[in-house]
Amino acid sequence: MKLGEPVVKGPPSFVFLLGRPGSGKSAVYRMLSERLRAEGLASDITRIDDFPVLREMLDRDTEFKRHYLKEGGFVVTDFTILDDVLKEINRKLKELEQPGRVTFVEFARARYANALKNFDREVLDHSLILYIYCPFDICVERNVRRFRGARGKDIDDHIAPTDIMERYYRYDDYEELFLKSENELKAQAPAPIVVVKNNVEGLDHLKLEIEEVVTALKI
């Protein structure tokens, strides 16, 4: 991760965790939230994952206009619901903002440039984006391992099926920009952005990446 100039002065109100399923967003959240507490950089830390918000919306779709059930799960048929989910999260964020509180927002999309348009400028002006870079094949492998070990009792246990990974998550516009030029990604992002590389197995490398994020947040 190349930081250059400080991206923010102190912790922002909102930290967006973006990256494919299996990229390590939840691991980054756990490590970073522990460090924020340890360093006294946040008096309160909350987390919003888009999956429970999506489930709530689908539960209300009793006429199955936007999804159908399949093998104990569901298949989304109207993908505009994904934008509606982010609009709802945007509303929640404005209610949650208060001094000392850092709210993490975690989601995966194929086109983040479009997805982030669902958030108001007043939210983005108080945000830091952490883009978790991890190649597609590694994400698929990690997602399969997570599926085998999942107990279904934790928010992080929801798994993206391999066919959905292939059809929806193979393309990633932020990955495309990052591989072309990290400076171009930073120029196009709607808020300060830091790239966390999680393309190496094991936690030692990720811990070093988190240290750099914490350093940036403390400046």
N, C-alpha and C positions, 0 to 999 in steps of 0.2 A: 504494500500500500504506500503510495507516494502522496504525502500530505501537502508539502509546500507551505503556503500561508495558512494560519489558523482558519478553520472553517466556521467556528462559532465562538462566541465569548461566553463561556460557561455553558452548562447543559441547556438544551432547548426544552420547550414544553413537550414536544412530540418527536419521537424517533421512529422513522419508518424502516422496517426490516423487510427488504425486498429480495426475492430470489426464488428459484424453482423449488418445488417440493424435494426434500432431500439435500438441499444446499447447505443446511445447517443454521437456519434462522433461529430455531428454538435454542440451540446450543449457544449462539451468539447472545441471545436475550438473557439466558441464565448467567453467563459469564459477566456480561456487561452490567446487569442489574446488581450482581454481587459487588462489583467494583464501585459502582456509584454509591452504594450503601457504605462500603468500607471507607471510601474517600470522603464521605459526608457531602457528596455532590447533589443528593436528592433526599428530601425528607419523606417522600412518598413515591412509590413506583407502581404503576398499573400497566396492564397489558390488554390489548384488544386483538384477537385473532379473528379474521373474517369468516372462518368456517362456522362458528356458532351463530353468527348473524345470518349467514346464508341458510342454515338449517331452520332458523325461526321463520324466515320468509317462505321457505318451501313448505313448512308445516301449515302455513296459512293458504297455500295454493292447493286447496282441497279438491278443486276441479281439474287439477293436473294440466293447467295451461302452460306451465313453464318447466315442468319436469315430469319424469315417470319413475316408478320404483323398479329396481332391478337387483336381484340376488342379495337382498338384505340391505341394499344401499339405494342410491338414486342416480339418475342421469339428467343433467340439465339440458333442456331443449331450447330455452329462450335465454341466450347469453347476455341479454340486456339486464338480467337480474344481477349480474356481477357488478355492473355500474351502480345499480340501486343499493347493493350492499355497501359500496364505498361511500355513497351519499349518506347512508344511515350512519356509518362510522364517522363521517365528517361532522354530522350533527352531534353525535356523542362527544367528540373531542372538544367542541366548543363549550359543552357543559362541564367537562372534566377539568379544563384548564384552571390552574390556581398556582400561586407561588410555591416553589419547592417540589412540585409534583412533576414527574416525568412519565409520560404515557407512551408505551411502545405500541406500534401498529404493525401487524404482521400479515402479509398477504403475498401471493404469487400470481402473476399475470404474464401473458405473452407480450403485451405491449404496455409498458409502464408509462410511456409518454401520454397515452390516452387515459390510462387508469387514474393518473394523478390529477387530471383535469376535473375529477369529481370532488376535489378538495378546494375549499375557499382560499383566497389569497391570505386572509388573516390567519388561517391554520398553517399554510406553507411558510409564511414569514416567521413562524416560531418553531420551525421543524428542521431536523437534520435527517438526511436520507442515508441509510447504510445499505449499500447494494452488496449482497453476498455472491461473489463470483464462484461458480462451480460448474464445470462442463456437464453437458446433458448426460453422457454415459455414466459418469460418476454419480449423479443425482439419482438415476434409475436404479443403480446397484444399491445405493444407500436406502432408497425407498423400499426396495424388496426386503432388505435386511430388517428395516423397521417394521414392515408388515408381519414378518415372521415372529418378531419379538413383542408385538403390540398386545396389550391386554384389553384395550378398548375402554379404559377407565380414565384416561388422561386426555387433555385437550390436544396433546401432540401425537396421539395415536391415530388420528384420521389419515388415511393413506390415499394418495392419488393412484388409481389403477394404471397399469403399464400402458394400456391402450390410450388413456387420457393423456398420459405423459407424452406419448408419441404424437398424438393428434394436436394437442393444445400447447404443451410446454416445450417442445423441441426448439421452436423459435423463441428468442428472447431479445427484444430490441435493445435493452441496456447492455446485454452481453455483446451484441454486434457493435455498438458504439465503443464500448470499453476496449475490445480487441483492436478496433481501428485506432483509437486515440483516447486515452483517459482524460485528456484536456477537453476533447470534444464532448465527452459524456458530461463533464462538469459544467461545460458551457450551456448544454441543452437542458440539464436538470432544472426543475422549477424551484429548487431549494438547495442549500449546500449539501454536497454528496461526498461520501467517503466509500471507497471500494475495499471490502474485506475479502481477501482471497482465502477460500476454504477448499482448494483443489488438491490438498495433500492429506493423506490419512493420518489419524492421530490428533490429539488435542494440543500438543506442544506448539505447533505452528499457529494454530488458531489463537492460543493464548498470547503469542507475540503480536498478532494482529489486533487483539483486543487492547493490549497495552498501548498501542499507537492511537487507538480511538479514544481511550481514556485521557491520554496526554493532550489530544486535540481538544477534548471537552473541558479540560482544566485551564486552558490558556485564556 
